[in-house]
Amino acid sequence: MKTHCPLCRSVVSDDAQHWCRCGQPMGSRCYDAHREWCAVDGSEAWIGALEW
């Protein structure tokens, strides 16, 4: 099953998906960028809270 990354909107296949603790599936590049501002446990969580 393919899904769209919530950050870059590109199609991400099952084998390339990374699931964040906030429940969002995304590609590896976006996951690395998202980690710092994840609304659940990122060091800049306030940014993630505003984005979602």
N, CA, C and O atoms as CSV, one atom per row, in Angstrom:
chain,resi,resn,atom,element,x,y,z
A,1,MET,N,N,0.846,-1.180,0.000
A,1,MET,CA,C,0.000,0.000,0.000
A,1,MET,C,C,0.892,1.243,0.000
A,1,MET,O,O,1.907,1.296,0.694
A,2,LYS,N,N,0.500,2.223,-0.776
A,2,LYS,CA,C,1.253,3.464,-0.837
A,2,LYS,C,C,0.478,4.561,-0.126
A,2,LYS,O,O,-0.753,4.572,-0.121
A,3,THR,N,N,1.210,5.466,0.466
A,3,THR,CA,C,0.596,6.589,1.152
A,3,THR,C,C,1.351,7.851,0.782
A,3,THR,O,O,2.467,7.780,0.268
A,4,HIS,N,N,0.761,8.985,1.036
A,4,HIS,CA,C,1.417,10.260,0.766
A,4,HIS,C,C,2.047,10.778,2.051
A,4,HIS,O,O,1.431,10.734,3.116
A,5,CYS,N,N,3.254,11.260,1.946
A,5,CYS,CA,C,3.949,11.858,3.085
A,5,CYS,C,C,3.219,13.155,3.453
A,5,CYS,O,O,2.944,13.968,2.570
A,6,PRO,N,N,2.902,13.367,4.730
A,6,PRO,CA,C,2.182,14.578,5.112
A,6,PRO,C,C,3.022,15.854,4.991
A,6,PRO,O,O,2.474,16.956,5.010
A,7,LEU,N,N,4.324,15.716,4.871
A,7,LEU,CA,C,5.191,16.893,4.776
A,7,LEU,C,C,5.465,17.308,3.337
A,7,LEU,O,O,5.279,18.471,2.979
A,8,CYS,N,N,5.907,16.361,2.507
A,8,CYS,CA,C,6.267,16.718,1.129
A,8,CYS,C,C,5.231,16.268,0.105
A,8,CYS,O,O,5.334,16.620,-1.070
A,9,ARG,N,N,4.238,15.497,0.530
A,9,ARG,CA,C,3.143,15.005,-0.305
A,9,ARG,C,C,3.579,14.012,-1.379
A,9,ARG,O,O,2.786,13.684,-2.262
A,10,SER,N,N,4.817,13.526,-1.328
A,10,SER,CA,C,5.234,12.518,-2.291
A,10,SER,C,C,4.686,11.158,-1.873
A,10,SER,O,O,4.358,10.947,-0.705
A,11,VAL,N,N,4.588,10.241,-2.828
A,11,VAL,CA,C,4.101,8.898,-2.548
A,11,VAL,C,C,5.230,8.096,-1.906
A,11,VAL,O,O,6.357,8.075,-2.400
A,12,VAL,N,N,4.901,7.434,-0.792
A,12,VAL,CA,C,5.879,6.637,-0.065
A,12,VAL,C,C,5.349,5.211,0.014
A,12,VAL,O,O,4.250,4.988,0.523
A,13,SER,N,N,6.111,4.249,-0.480
A,13,SER,CA,C,5.674,2.853,-0.441
A,13,SER,C,C,5.897,2.269,0.957
A,13,SER,O,O,6.617,2.847,1.771
A,14,ASP,N,N,5.277,1.125,1.224
A,14,ASP,CA,C,5.360,0.488,2.542
A,14,ASP,C,C,6.788,0.259,3.008
A,14,ASP,O,O,7.106,0.493,4.175
A,15,ASP,N,N,7.646,-0.192,2.115
A,15,ASP,CA,C,9.015,-0.507,2.518
A,15,ASP,C,C,9.853,0.734,2.811
A,15,ASP,O,O,10.925,0.615,3.404
A,16,ALA,N,N,9.400,1.909,2.415
A,16,ALA,CA,C,10.145,3.145,2.657
A,16,ALA,C,C,9.520,4.009,3.747
A,16,ALA,O,O,10.045,5.077,4.061
A,17,GLN,N,N,8.398,3.558,4.332
A,17,GLN,CA,C,7.717,4.359,5.338
A,17,GLN,C,C,8.424,4.314,6.686
A,17,GLN,O,O,8.936,3.275,7.104
A,18,HIS,N,N,8.442,5.438,7.343
A,18,HIS,CA,C,8.912,5.546,8.722
A,18,HIS,C,C,7.741,6.110,9.512
A,18,HIS,O,O,7.176,7.139,9.142
A,19,TRP,N,N,7.375,5.435,10.605
A,19,TRP,CA,C,6.249,5.889,11.422
A,19,TRP,C,C,6.771,6.654,12.614
A,19,TRP,O,O,7.592,6.153,13.381
A,20,CYS,N,N,6.295,7.854,12.761
A,20,CYS,CA,C,6.686,8.693,13.894
A,20,CYS,C,C,5.784,8.375,15.086
A,20,CYS,O,O,4.709,7.799,14.920
A,21,ARG,N,N,6.220,8.749,16.275
A,21,ARG,CA,C,5.413,8.534,17.477
A,21,ARG,C,C,4.124,9.345,17.452
A,21,ARG,O,O,3.179,9.020,18.171
A,22,CYS,N,N,4.071,10.385,16.644
A,22,CYS,CA,C,2.845,11.173,16.544
A,22,CYS,C,C,1.823,10.518,15.617
A,22,CYS,O,O,0.713,11.028,15.461
A,23,GLY,N,N,2.189,9.383,14.995
A,23,GLY,CA,C,1.251,8.630,14.178
A,23,GLY,C,C,1.310,8.905,12.696
A,23,GLY,O,O,0.491,8.378,11.944
A,24,GLN,N,N,2.250,9.710,12.253
A,24,GLN,CA,C,2.348,10.070,10.845
A,24,GLN,C,C,3.352,9.178,10.117
A,24,GLN,O,O,4.488,9.047,10.573
A,25,PRO,N,N,2.964,8.561,8.996
A,25,PRO,CA,C,3.921,7.830,8.165
A,25,PRO,C,C,4.576,8.800,7.194
A,25,PRO,O,O,3.898,9.657,6.627
A,26,MET,N,N,5.858,8.681,6.998
A,26,MET,CA,C,6.556,9.581,6.082
A,26,MET,C,C,7.800,8.923,5.532
A,26,MET,O,O,8.221,7.875,6.021
A,27,GLY,N,N,8.388,9.526,4.524
A,27,GLY,CA,C,9.625,9.039,3.946
A,27,GLY,C,C,10.796,9.301,4.883
A,27,GLY,O,O,10.679,10.080,5.829
A,28,SER,N,N,11.920,8.654,4.622
A,28,SER,CA,C,13.069,8.760,5.521
A,28,SER,C,C,13.634,10.173,5.609
A,28,SER,O,O,14.015,10.612,6.694
A,29,ARG,N,N,13.697,10.891,4.499
A,29,ARG,CA,C,14.231,12.260,4.536
A,29,ARG,C,C,13.340,13.178,5.352
A,29,ARG,O,O,13.828,13.985,6.144
A,30,CYS,N,N,12.035,13.055,5.160
A,30,CYS,CA,C,11.101,13.883,5.923
A,30,CYS,C,C,11.088,13.473,7.389
A,30,CYS,O,O,10.958,14.324,8.269
A,31,TYR,N,N,11.219,12.186,7.658
A,31,TYR,CA,C,11.247,11.708,9.042
A,31,TYR,C,C,12.424,12.336,9.784
A,31,TYR,O,O,12.271,12.795,10.915
A,32,ASP,N,N,13.586,12.356,9.157
A,32,ASP,CA,C,14.771,12.959,9.783
A,32,ASP,C,C,14.552,14.442,10.053
A,32,ASP,O,O,14.967,14.947,11.097
A,33,ALA,N,N,13.910,15.142,9.134
A,33,ALA,CA,C,13.651,16.573,9.306
A,33,ALA,C,C,12.559,16.816,10.348
A,33,ALA,O,O,12.610,17.805,11.078
A,34,HIS,N,N,11.582,15.929,10.419
A,34,HIS,CA,C,10.433,16.065,11.312
A,34,HIS,C,C,10.775,15.757,12.771
A,34,HIS,O,O,10.132,16.277,13.683
A,35,ARG,N,N,11.761,14.932,12.987
A,35,ARG,CA,C,12.097,14.449,14.331
A,35,ARG,C,C,12.290,15.579,15.336
A,35,ARG,O,O,11.844,15.457,16.477
A,36,GLU,N,N,12.928,16.654,14.956
A,36,GLU,CA,C,13.198,17.762,15.872
A,36,GLU,C,C,11.948,18.525,16.282
A,36,GLU,O,O,11.892,19.053,17.392
A,37,TRP,N,N,10.936,18.595,15.405
A,37,TRP,CA,C,9.743,19.375,15.741
A,37,TRP,C,C,8.479,18.537,15.856
A,37,TRP,O,O,7.369,19.051,15.718
A,38,CYS,N,N,8.655,17.240,16.112
A,38,CYS,CA,C,7.515,16.349,16.337
A,38,CYS,C,C,6.728,16.830,17.553
A,38,CYS,O,O,7.308,17.144,18.592
A,39,ALA,N,N,5.414,16.883,17.418
A,39,ALA,CA,C,4.555,17.368,18.496
A,39,ALA,C,C,4.584,16.467,19.730
A,39,ALA,O,O,4.209,16.908,20.817
A,40,VAL,N,N,5.021,15.213,19.585
A,40,VAL,CA,C,5.025,14.271,20.703
A,40,VAL,C,C,6.275,14.408,21.561
A,40,VAL,O,O,6.175,14.554,22.779
A,41,ASP,N,N,7.454,14.363,20.939
A,41,ASP,CA,C,8.667,14.368,21.767
A,41,ASP,C,C,9.850,15.117,21.164
A,41,ASP,O,O,10.988,14.876,21.567
A,42,GLY,N,N,9.621,16.000,20.230
A,42,GLY,CA,C,10.704,16.756,19.615
A,42,GLY,C,C,11.177,17.893,20.499
A,42,GLY,O,O,10.432,18.388,21.345
A,43,SER,N,N,12.419,18.301,20.298
A,43,SER,CA,C,12.964,19.401,21.093
A,43,SER,C,C,12.308,20.735,20.739
A,43,SER,O,O,12.314,21.664,21.547
A,44,GLU,N,N,11.748,20.830,19.549
A,44,GLU,CA,C,11.015,22.028,19.106
A,44,GLU,C,C,9.553,21.669,18.899
A,44,GLU,O,O,8.976,22.010,17.866
A,45,ALA,N,N,8.939,20.983,19.867
A,45,ALA,CA,C,7.586,20.442,19.728
A,45,ALA,C,C,6.527,21.509,19.467
A,45,ALA,O,O,5.496,21.219,18.859
A,46,TRP,N,N,6.763,22.711,19.908
A,46,TRP,CA,C,5.767,23.767,19.707
A,46,TRP,C,C,5.532,24.030,18.220
A,46,TRP,O,O,4.429,24.414,17.831
A,47,ILE,N,N,6.557,23.827,17.381
A,47,ILE,CA,C,6.404,24.007,15.924
A,47,ILE,C,C,5.478,22.933,15.387
A,47,ILE,O,O,4.573,23.224,14.605
A,48,GLY,N,N,5.699,21.679,15.805
A,48,GLY,CA,C,4.862,20.582,15.357
A,48,GLY,C,C,3.429,20.739,15.805
A,48,GLY,O,O,2.510,20.383,15.066
A,49,ALA,N,N,3.216,21.259,16.987
A,49,ALA,CA,C,1.865,21.467,17.482
A,49,ALA,C,C,1.121,22.498,16.629
A,49,ALA,O,O,-0.085,22.371,16.417
A,50,LEU,N,N,1.825,23.504,16.145
A,50,LEU,CA,C,1.212,24.508,15.279
A,50,LEU,C,C,0.937,23.962,13.885
A,50,LEU,O,O,-0.064,24.320,13.264
A,51,GLU,N,N,1.820,23.096,13.390
A,51,GLU,CA,C,1.677,22.555,12.038
A,51,GLU,C,C,0.533,21.574,11.932
A,51,GLU,O,O,-0.157,21.574,10.912
A,52,TRP,N,N,0.291,20.743,12.918
A,52,TRP,CA,C,-0.740,19.698,12.831
A,52,TRP,C,C,-2.012,20.281,13.288
A,52,TRP,O,O,-3.034,19.595,13.307
